Amino acid sequence: MHQLKSCFFGFVATAMISSAGSASAQTTPNFKTQEIDSNVGIGYGLALADVDGDGRTDILLADKDLIAWYQNPKWEKHIIAEKLTDKDHVCIAARDINGDGKCEIAVGAQWNPGDTVDSGAVFYLVPPEDRTQRWKPIQLTHEPTTHRMRWVRNRSGRYDLIVAPLHGRGNKNGVGNGVRILAYHKPEDVTLPWNTTLVADAMHMTHNFEVIPSTPDEPESLLLAGREGIVRLTSGTNGWRSQWVARHDTPELQGAGEVRWGAFAGGQPYVAAIEPMHGNQLVIYTPPPEGPKDGLWQRRVLDDTLVDGHALACHDLLGLNNRQIVVGWRAMNKIGKRVGVKLFYTTKEDGTGWQQHLLDDNTMACEDVMGADLDGDRDVDMVAAGRASKNLKIYWNLRQ
């Protein structure tokens, strides 16, 4: 593991760049595909975490009408919960938040983006002693159009569940109240009411957010993508501070959908995004070489051929001591358009000279993509969930 410390809005952010210590860098990507489920309803959301405490990373899926996990290494499918609400499940958060080696799980459901008043649901799932059996759902308070969630470490070292709706309450066409991003504070007795804190409400439509890596003794901050652009949210003693990476306040820039944090080999951070929401462009933002540290970042388009881009991840897959970009698109309701997953990489410290490699050509209508070392070889493998393709795949990294 290499540690890069880089200046990010005047704060020090630490990037944990995964790289095999004894393996040489490989600039020719080499992946093997394994489909582990060909009967997915709608693969809305992925999480990668150790569910059963055996030291291996498992795959979790928020599917249309069930929540499931796939047990490493044989990928046996176990149902965690089924049909929590009348309408679809839409997101999942899984992370070991108490240090026992087993992840805690929360999910979002009752997905109906057209209903900005009564839709949405948030559940904490209580595990049985045998985690292959059904988990007990505890329903929490929620904002309408629950859409994305993550466990995030706070200033006290504990973990909050951050939940982002798609729309503000009562909004129509993105106009009205701001989207209320809430931090849920887990009580010792999870059946008691969970207190919440407002993280942000400046955007009028959001789509996804990212947890920025930090050192273990620091709180984690966020990147939030939405209609107004991309903003960093940092926890402070007086609440959350907002600093904008990009403001989309012109007709040419119409919001961001997916967002991820990255870093080049020289230590410079970057932000990757899909624009607009469900859009055709993969873009990166880099800090201006001159000007205020909290100023807007410079935008560069890497690809404008995506068809309904909907999945994004940044990891060091090739051992380059930087973070490469994996992007997936789903072409929903676009007959005849191809779907797929691409890897973008550069060996240059200044963030130029990007190359691309097609990981999947027209067999993955990618709804979500995530990366982790699934087989213990210290290389990051990728996992993707499909919508129209109704599948779940592992892209095994064979760089060694």
VOGU-3710 file (C-alpha; in Angstrom, 3 decimals, decimal comma):
1> mhqlkscffg> 0,000/0,000/0,000  1,326/3,420/-0,939  0,200/6,534/0,872  -0,172/9,771/-1,016  -0,857/12,988/0,866  -2,264/15,735/-1,284  -3,747/19,168/-0,775  -7,512/19,129/-1,300  -9,301/22,440/-0,745  -6,631/23,392/1,766
11> fvatamissa> -7,143/20,207/3,785  -4,841/17,199/3,811  -6,504/14,144/2,289  -4,819/10,752/2,312  -5,277/8,367/-0,582  -4,766/4,689/0,029  -3,619/3,506/-3,387  -3,813/-0,282/-3,639  -0,731/-1,810/-5,219  0,993/-5,171/-4,828
21> gsasaqttpn> 4,264/-4,568/-3,077  6,285/-7,150/-4,992  4,436/-7,027/-8,314  5,515/-4,757/-11,126  3,134/-2,242/-12,629  1,210/-3,507/-15,627  0,008/-1,044/-18,229  -1,709/-3,661/-20,392  -4,982/-4,490/-18,608  -5,765/-8,190/-18,282
31> fktqeidsnv> -9,124/-9,268/-16,867  -11,175/-12,469/-16,841  -14,969/-12,251/-16,581  -17,134/-14,452/-14,356  -20,918/-14,138/-14,263  -22,164/-15,168/-10,817  -25,858/-14,401/-11,293  -27,807/-14,281/-14,554  -31,212/-13,758/-12,937  -30,968/-10,255/-11,440
41> gigyglalad> -34,196/-8,230/-11,375  -32,717/-4,731/-11,395  -29,227/-4,515/-9,929  -29,794/-1,089/-8,389  -26,907/-0,997/-5,931  -23,769/-2,866/-4,892  -21,732/-3,046/-1,715  -18,516/-4,992/-1,070  -17,825/-6,050/2,520  -17,138/-9,054/4,731
51> vdgdgrtdil> -20,573/-10,295/5,776  -19,690/-13,473/7,703  -16,363/-12,483/9,284  -14,172/-14,996/7,443  -11,745/-12,344/6,235  -12,971/-12,433/2,649  -14,840/-9,655/0,859  -18,373/-10,668/-0,119  -20,709/-9,063/-2,662  -24,007/-7,484/-1,586
61> ladkdliawy> -26,781/-6,468/-3,957  -29,851/-4,288/-3,600  -32,069/-5,929/-6,198  -35,557/-4,955/-7,277  -37,446/-7,001/-4,685  -34,720/-8,587/-2,541  -31,493/-7,847/-0,702  -28,883/-10,558/-1,202  -25,264/-11,382/-0,500  -22,945/-13,666/-2,441
71> qnpkwekhii> -20,530/-15,609/-0,266  -16,866/-15,566/-1,224  -15,294/-17,740/-2,681  -18,044/-19,908/-4,235  -20,489/-16,979/-4,559  -23,409/-18,848/-3,067  -26,403/-16,503/-2,969  -28,103/-15,818/0,377  -31,282/-13,771/0,779  -31,016/-11,122/3,505
81> aekltdkdhv> -34,484/-9,619/3,064  -37,269/-9,779/0,522  -39,912/-7,275/-0,582  -39,322/-4,777/2,214  -41,717/-2,335/0,521  -44,305/-2,453/-2,253  -41,997/-0,629/-4,621  -38,381/-1,407/-5,460  -35,325/-1,534/-3,234  -32,847/1,034/-4,531
91> ciaardingd> -29,629/1,251/-2,480  -27,476/-0,480/0,108  -24,688/0,451/2,552  -22,459/-2,202/4,124  -19,418/-1,631/6,336  -17,888/-2,984/9,530  -18,622/-0,078/11,847  -17,881/-1,711/15,218  -14,640/-3,563/14,483  -15,935/-7,124/14,869
101> gkceiavgaq> -14,955/-8,089/11,317  -18,560/-8,316/10,111  -20,408/-5,606/8,235  -23,505/-3,734/9,299  -26,132/-3,242/6,586  -28,683/-0,570/5,790  -30,885/-0,346/2,701  -33,175/2,100/0,945  -36,464/1,155/-0,697  -39,962/2,258/-1,821
111> wnpgdtvdsg> -38,319/3,745/-4,902  -40,602/6,096/-6,810  -38,763/9,152/-8,153  -42,009/10,693/-9,389  -43,422/10,900/-5,849  -41,535/13,569/-3,925  -43,863/13,474/-0,919  -44,698/9,925/0,155  -42,060/7,685/-1,450  -38,869/6,317/0,068
121> avfylvpped> -37,894/4,120/2,994  -34,761/3,495/5,075  -34,075/0,254/6,958  -31,345/-0,962/9,286  -31,034/-4,745/9,058  -30,325/-6,726/12,230  -28,353/-9,915/11,524  -29,296/-13,336/12,903  -26,592/-15,480/14,495  -26,389/-17,370/11,195
131> rtqrwkpiql> -25,955/-14,579/8,684  -27,036/-16,769/5,784  -30,586/-16,581/7,151  -33,066/-13,683/6,922  -32,197/-10,422/8,709  -34,661/-8,370/10,745  -35,556/-4,965/9,222  -35,836/-1,924/11,483  -37,560/0,925/9,642  -36,155/4,419/10,234
141> theptthrmr> -37,473/7,882/9,476  -36,771/9,064/5,942  -37,014/11,802/3,365  -38,904/11,103/0,102  -37,090/9,587/-2,917  -34,425/7,794/-0,855  -31,711/7,073/-3,424  -28,132/6,562/-2,115  -26,508/5,752/1,236  -23,096/5,067/2,802
151> wvrnrsgryd> -21,653/4,470/6,264  -19,295/7,385/7,004  -16,859/7,871/9,910  -17,620/10,995/11,949  -15,475/13,240/14,146  -15,869/10,989/17,182  -14,630/7,938/15,280  -18,100/6,409/15,140  -20,018/5,781/11,951  -23,123/7,539/10,705
161> livaplhgrg> -25,415/6,403/7,933  -25,512/9,189/5,342  -28,623/9,067/3,139  -29,180/11,147/0,006  -32,609/11,445/-1,656  -32,929/12,162/-5,366  -35,310/15,134/-4,968  -36,203/17,685/-2,333  -39,497/17,162/-0,547  -42,387/18,264/-2,736
171> nkngvgngvr> -40,144/19,193/-5,665  -41,437/19,210/-9,213  -38,933/18,958/-12,069  -36,117/19,769/-9,682  -37,725/22,998/-8,495  -38,708/23,646/-4,891  -37,086/22,627/-1,620  -33,464/21,542/-1,459  -32,546/17,867/-1,098  -32,046/17,074/2,597
181> ilayhkpedv> -28,919/14,923/3,015  -29,163/13,392/6,497  -26,682/11,692/8,826  -28,357/8,962/10,903  -26,718/8,360/14,293  -26,957/4,693/15,292  -28,087/4,184/18,924  -26,934/1,278/21,075  -30,475/-0,098/20,901  -31,215/0,054/17,189
191> tlpwnttlva> -34,952/-0,375/17,801  -35,072/3,069/19,453  -35,468/6,217/17,309  -32,300/7,248/15,449  -31,345/10,912/15,765  -30,431/12,670/12,524  -28,300/15,672/11,577  -28,651/17,747/8,429  -25,541/17,424/6,253  -26,599/19,637/3,320
201> damhmthnfe> -29,675/20,962/1,523  -28,262/23,272/-1,168  -28,944/21,069/-4,190  -32,370/20,586/-5,748  -31,619/17,202/-7,279  -28,788/14,816/-6,371  -27,707/11,504/-7,800  -24,715/9,983/-6,024  -21,996/10,730/-3,498  -18,527/9,495/-2,623
211> vipstpdepe> -16,670/9,003/0,664  -13,214/10,594/0,344  -10,454/8,428/1,864  -8,849/9,701/5,051  -6,492/8,508/7,746  -8,086/6,225/10,398  -8,086/8,971/13,037  -9,784/11,586/10,859  -13,440/12,082/9,959  -14,400/11,237/6,399
221> slllagregi> -15,676/13,909/4,039  -17,942/13,553/1,015  -18,276/14,502/-2,623  -21,871/15,081/-3,692  -22,986/15,233/-7,342  -26,239/16,754/-8,473  -28,062/19,344/-10,491  -25,966/22,299/-9,320  -22,625/20,526/-9,843  -20,177/18,836/-7,464
231> vrltsgtngw> -19,539/19,877/-3,871  -17,265/18,635/-1,109  -18,905/18,292/2,308  -16,603/18,332/5,341  -17,671/17,699/8,916  -16,692/20,427/11,381  -17,387/21,386/14,974  -20,252/23,602/13,811  -21,788/21,282/11,258  -20,895/20,464/7,677
241> rsqwvarhdt> -18,894/22,842/5,488  -19,566/23,045/1,722  -16,878/23,757/-0,859  -17,626/23,536/-4,567  -15,521/21,622/-7,077  -17,793/22,580/-9,971  -20,834/24,806/-10,303  -23,203/23,962/-13,126  -24,999/27,251/-13,581  -24,866/27,582/-17,378
251> pelqgagevr> -26,909/25,828/-20,118  -23,759/23,987/-21,237  -23,356/22,255/-17,865  -26,466/20,417/-16,709  -25,458/18,668/-13,529  -23,447/15,599/-12,559  -24,659/12,081/-11,872  -21,860/9,832/-10,623  -18,810/11,156/-8,770  -15,611/9,556/-7,473
261> wgafaggqpy> -12,342/10,719/-5,926  -8,971/9,875/-7,462  -5,279/10,788/-7,404  -2,429/10,810/-9,902  0,958/9,243/-9,231  2,466/12,599/-8,327  -0,087/13,058/-5,540  -2,419/15,492/-7,274  -6,059/14,683/-6,556  -8,747/14,629/-9,183
271> vaaiepmhgn> -12,503/14,175/-9,215  -14,147/11,952/-11,842  -17,785/12,399/-12,831  -20,423/11,353/-15,327  -22,200/14,372/-16,774  -25,010/15,190/-17,003  -27,081/12,783/-14,889  -27,405/9,559/-16,900  -25,219/11,382/-19,401  -22,732/10,759/-22,180
281> qlviytpppe> -19,572/12,353/-20,779  -16,843/11,034/-18,507  -15,051/14,088/-17,113  -12,318/14,821/-14,603  -11,745/17,909/-12,493  -8,294/18,955/-11,282  -7,262/21,811/-8,971  -6,237/25,002/-10,754  -2,437/25,413/-10,772  -2,889/28,960/-9,495
291> gpkdglwqrr> -5,597/30,672/-7,529  -7,354/30,028/-4,212  -7,200/26,501/-2,833  -10,955/26,495/-2,397  -11,658/27,752/-5,923  -13,469/25,864/-8,659  -11,557/23,083/-10,370  -10,685/22,755/-14,051  -12,880/20,470/-16,181  -11,673/18,055/-18,867
301> vlddtlvdgh> -13,756/15,608/-20,928  -12,191/12,147/-21,309  -15,042/10,510/-23,244  -18,311/11,755/-24,717  -19,603/8,473/-26,164  -21,327/6,986/-23,120  -24,976/6,033/-23,573  -26,786/6,615/-20,273  -23,685/6,561/-18,063  -24,606/5,279/-14,619
311> alachdllgl> -21,621/3,635/-12,882  -18,210/4,919/-11,829  -15,269/3,740/-9,704  -11,661/4,837/-9,121  -9,028/2,308/-8,034  -5,404/1,396/-8,708  -6,104/-1,695/-10,804  -2,791/-1,757/-12,676  -0,291/-1,068/-9,889  0,548/2,394/-11,225
321> nnrqivvgwr> 0,404/4,116/-7,826  -2,461/6,255/-9,093  -6,194/5,701/-9,402  -7,618/4,607/-12,713  -11,264/5,084/-13,705  -13,865/2,411/-14,463  -17,064/3,682/-16,083  -20,221/1,777/-17,035  -23,263/2,682/-19,081  -26,668/1,039/-19,457
331> amnkigkrvg> -28,442/2,612/-22,508  -31,823/2,298/-20,769  -34,750/2,655/-23,204  -32,316/3,289/-26,073  -33,000/0,472/-28,521  -30,026/-0,722/-30,524  -27,396/1,071/-28,451  -24,520/-0,966/-27,066  -23,777/-1,152/-23,349  -20,526/-1,810/-21,572
341> vklfyttked> -17,769/-1,055/-19,081  -14,487/0,760/-19,822  -11,227/1,253/-17,955  -9,380/4,575/-18,363  -5,748/4,828/-17,239  -2,690/7,034/-17,498  0,931/6,546/-16,470  1,679/10,272/-16,386  1,892/12,227/-13,152  0,302/15,329/-14,686
351> gtgwqqhlld> -2,958/13,518/-15,514  -2,545/13,612/-19,290  -2,229/10,815/-21,840  -5,308/8,813/-20,892  -5,788/5,453/-22,593  -8,859/3,226/-22,501  -9,563/-0,490/-22,383  -12,972/-2,122/-22,913  -13,727/-4,446/-19,990  -17,172/-5,478/-21,215
361> dntmacedvm> -18,622/-5,075/-24,695  -22,425/-5,200/-24,753  -23,068/-7,883/-22,107  -23,370/-5,573/-19,053  -26,031/-2,833/-18,975  -24,196/-1,351/-16,044  -26,255/0,045/-13,188  -23,464/0,023/-10,588  -19,772/-0,922/-10,373  -17,415/-1,320/-7,409
371> gadldgdrdv> -13,901/-2,636/-6,792  -12,120/-4,632/-4,076  -9,550/-7,406/-3,709  -11,815/-10,463/-3,791  -9,207/-13,220/-3,940  -6,452/-11,961/-1,631  -3,832/-11,374/-4,330  -3,570/-7,636/-3,502  -5,064/-6,628/-6,854  -8,386/-4,819/-7,153
381> dmvaagrask> -11,089/-6,830/-8,924  -14,234/-5,180/-10,275  -17,886/-6,121/-9,727  -20,737/-4,844/-11,905  -24,515/-5,214/-11,710  -26,680/-4,988/-14,812  -30,152/-3,649/-15,418  -31,427/-4,700/-18,851  -28,758/-7,420/-18,930  -30,065/-8,741/-15,562
391> nlkiywnlrq> -26,691/-10,030/-14,440  -23,967/-9,735/-11,830  -20,340/-10,118/-12,903  -16,835/-10,182/-11,476  -13,998/-8,886/-13,627  -10,980/-10,701/-12,183  -7,760/-8,695/-12,319  -4,955/-10,912/-13,713  -2,165/-8,352/-13,727  0,202/-10,615/-11,754
//
